Amino acid sequence: MACGLPLDHEGLHPTTLTYWRTRLRESESPQRIFDAVREVVSATGVLEGRTKRALDSVVLDDAVATQDTITQLIAAIRRVRRQVPGAGEFIAECCHAHDWDDAGKPRIAWDDQAAREALVSALVNDALAIVDKFGGAELDEPAGQALALLALVAGQDVEPADGSDGTHGRWRIARRVAPDRVVSTVDPETRHIHKSVHARQDGYKGNVAVEPDTGIFTGVELAKGIGDDNHEAGGGLTLASQLNRVLSGGCGCGLGR
């Protein structure tokens, strides 16, 4: 109706929103909508003297699938092979835990515990060898991030096997869950989020601050779903500092991410 279209109009195809959102994000002024709102709020003085704020948070599901330890190790090594100069040659010569041209899981007897532990040990040892080889190299940002992600996934889910102190090259899947565990190498920022003991989602935490009388959003932030900055009260540390600025006379109408 706002566009002057009849009530039975089919409307826009949903991909249109995705297309324009992508164009906006990749433009020279991706925050222009929030900048315009901020200018209007400042010019009208609609928030002057208003000190109430309502805080809330919501879990936003991520579209990526959760990956197990073996899948993450293989994906991270393959990423380093693509992005780190010289890694392809080193991996081909020295790393033989898996066929790195195959993105799937290795063909082993998965019901054989010894075979699973041997695979985990081989993958972790290959990962550690790669990190040791290229850890001191000067790398651009994508290559450095790929190597850092490999180091992270090689350590977050494993521990020395029984009778090993970590120097024997024998590893096993750890009998605990890392507090800030990366759940997917496709999107390393997504996290397991527990809204309750039995309700778990994978994604992000969206935090908002709203002026209740006008309904104006004075603070919006997308953050990792766990950690000290994401309490259920709805405000992380970044959002809290933003609110302080809002209440002192500024306007935080903007998107943190």
Beta strands, then each sheet from edge to edge (+ up, - down):
strand 1: 54-61
strand 2: 158-160
strand 3: 171-173
strand 4: 191-194
strand 5: 200-210
strand 6: 217-224
sheet 1: 1+ 5- 4+
sheet 2: 1+ 5- 6+
sheet 3: 2+ 3-
end
